[in-house]
Amino acid sequence: MRIAHLSDLHLLSLEGAIPFRLLNKRLTGYINLRFRRRAIHKPHAVHAAAKEIRRLGVDHVVITGDVSNLALEREFVLVRNFLQRDLGLPPDRVSLVPGNHDAYTKGAHRSQRFSQYFAAYLRSDLPLEAPEESDRDDAGSSAFPFVHLRGPVAFIGLSTAWPRPPLVASGRLGPAQLRALERVLAHPEVQRRTPIVLQHHPFHNPASRAKTLLEGLGDAAAEGRLLRQVSRGLLLHGHLHRRIHRKLHTERGHIDAVGAASASLLHDSDERMAGFNVYEIDDAGAIKGITSHRFVPGQEAFREVPVPER
């Protein structure tokens, strides 16, 4: 099985960004878009990646969040069109999860805007229990986790997206998702497959506590306790806008934690330039290859580069 991994598309549409909708965290994001982000995140790199992924003939595509910038409806329409027209794959061959930009405001989170626009891609192959009354604050994450059973692997989609104050980009899973994740990992259909966990924020937090509070995963330790029984698998993430490969050691082996660069970011370094990752899984569920494809501006082409190990 060949899997392509995209992240941090940041497809931009300011349609709908009328003044009263900017009187919240979106104001700082809008300013950032106008004066910085718009200059370095280019949609043509994302569209080129979709074309290359089609050429490679992958079996499945995963997208680990931040598909939008301000979680506006028009942005999600733009992303949905990208999935349908550019990737051209049916929903059962695509798995995606939200990032912090996709739950940018409390309104977007409470209304489950991401889940509404991408419902066809979030349907789980395993039944999920309804959230308990005590979990109502996590209502924006009620579509997660989902499980997609595909051949030798089980894709487990998690949401670390949570509305934060301006200039804060941290995430969390929350108690409801963690309890559901425990049940998912114990399910026979998952245990007989190689788990591939999808989430936006990386499991490995920054060394600095202050930086973790600003941009890390608040309950990474609790997630780690659940994953320690897994003997092998992948944990795929974005958020860092760079290619990175680390190991999460468990009681019976390890999980390869791999981050993808932003699919739209134009940067001088191989580590950060736009592109996507590819993972090769054999019929027995063993991970046989981890590679990355770096965008070559001007040529609208890609070249293979290593994923730096840390």
Secondary structure in CASP SS format (residue, H / E / C, confidence):
PFRMAT SS
TARGET T0000
AUTHOR 0000-0000-0000
METHOD secondary structure of the structure
MODEL  1
M C 1.00
R E 1.00
I E 1.00
A E 1.00
H E 1.00
L E 1.00
S C 1.00
D C 1.00
L C 1.00
H C 1.00
L C 1.00
L C 1.00
S C 1.00
L C 1.00
E C 1.00
G C 1.00
A C 1.00
I C 1.00
P H 1.00
F H 1.00
R H 1.00
L H 1.00
L C 1.00
N C 1.00
K C 1.00
R H 1.00
L H 1.00
T H 1.00
G H 1.00
Y H 1.00
I H 1.00
N H 1.00
L H 1.00
R H 1.00
F H 1.00
R H 1.00
R H 1.00
R H 1.00
A H 1.00
I H 1.00
H E 1.00
K C 1.00
P H 1.00
H H 1.00
A H 1.00
V H 1.00
H H 1.00
A H 1.00
A H 1.00
A H 1.00
K H 1.00
E H 1.00
I H 1.00
R H 1.00
R H 1.00
L H 1.00
G C 1.00
V C 1.00
D C 1.00
H E 1.00
V E 1.00
V E 1.00
I E 1.00
T E 1.00
G C 1.00
D C 1.00
V C 1.00
S C 1.00
N C 1.00
L C 1.00
A C 1.00
L C 1.00
E H 1.00
R H 1.00
E H 1.00
F H 1.00
V H 1.00
L H 1.00
V H 1.00
R H 1.00
N H 1.00
F H 1.00
L H 1.00
Q H 1.00
R H 1.00
D H 1.00
L H 1.00
G C 1.00
L C 1.00
P C 1.00
P H 1.00
D H 1.00
R H 1.00
V E 1.00
S E 1.00
L E 1.00
V E 1.00
P C 1.00
G C 1.00
N H 1.00
H H 1.00
D H 1.00
A H 1.00
Y C 1.00
T C 1.00
K H 1.00
G H 1.00
A H 1.00
H H 1.00
R H 1.00
S C 1.00
Q C 1.00
R H 1.00
F H 1.00
S H 1.00
Q H 1.00
Y H 1.00
F C 1.00
A H 1.00
A H 1.00
Y H 1.00
L H 1.00
R C 1.00
S C 1.00
D C 1.00
L C 1.00
P C 1.00
L C 1.00
E C 1.00
A C 1.00
P C 1.00
E C 1.00
E H 1.00
S H 1.00
D H 1.00
R H 1.00
D H 1.00
D H 1.00
A H 1.00
G H 1.00
S H 1.00
S C 1.00
A C 1.00
F C 1.00
P C 1.00
F E 1.00
V E 1.00
H E 1.00
L E 1.00
R E 1.00
G C 1.00
P C 1.00
V E 1.00
A E 1.00
F E 1.00
I E 1.00
G E 1.00
L C 1.00
S C 1.00
T C 1.00
A C 1.00
W C 1.00
P C 1.00
R C 1.00
P C 1.00
P C 1.00
L C 1.00
V C 1.00
A C 1.00
S C 1.00
G E 1.00
R C 1.00
L C 1.00
G C 1.00
P H 1.00
A H 1.00
Q H 1.00
L H 1.00
R H 1.00
A H 1.00
L H 1.00
E H 1.00
R H 1.00
V H 1.00
L H 1.00
A H 1.00
H C 1.00
P H 1.00
E H 1.00
V H 1.00
Q H 1.00
R C 1.00
R C 1.00
T E 1.00
P E 1.00
I E 1.00
V E 1.00
L E 1.00
Q C 1.00
H C 1.00
H C 1.00
P C 1.00
F C 1.00
H C 1.00
N C 1.00
P C 1.00
A C 1.00
S C 1.00
R H 1.00
A H 1.00
K H 1.00
T H 1.00
L H 1.00
L H 1.00
E H 1.00
G C 1.00
L E 1.00
G C 1.00
D C 1.00
A H 1.00
A H 1.00
A H 1.00
E H 1.00
G H 1.00
R H 1.00
L H 1.00
L H 1.00
R C 1.00
Q C 1.00
V C 1.00
S C 1.00
R E 1.00
G E 1.00
L E 1.00
L E 1.00
L E 1.00
H E 1.00
G C 1.00
H C 1.00
L C 1.00
H C 1.00
R C 1.00
R C 1.00
I E 1.00
H E 1.00
R E 1.00
K E 1.00
L E 1.00
H E 1.00
T C 1.00
E C 1.00
R C 1.00
G C 1.00
H E 1.00
I E 1.00
D E 1.00
A E 1.00
V E 1.00
G E 1.00
A C 1.00
A C 1.00
S C 1.00
A C 1.00
S C 1.00
L E 1.00
L C 1.00
H C 1.00
D C 1.00
S C 1.00
D C 1.00
E C 1.00
R C 1.00
M C 1.00
A C 1.00
G E 1.00
F E 1.00
N E 1.00
V E 1.00
Y E 1.00
E E 1.00
I E 1.00
D C 1.00
D C 1.00
A C 1.00
G C 1.00
A C 1.00
I E 1.00
K E 1.00
G E 1.00
I E 1.00
T E 1.00
S E 1.00
H E 1.00
R E 1.00
F E 1.00
V E 1.00
P C 1.00
G C 1.00
Q C 1.00
E C 1.00
A E 1.00
F E 1.00
R E 1.00
E E 1.00
V E 1.00
P C 1.00
V C 1.00
P C 1.00
E E 1.00
R C 1.00
END
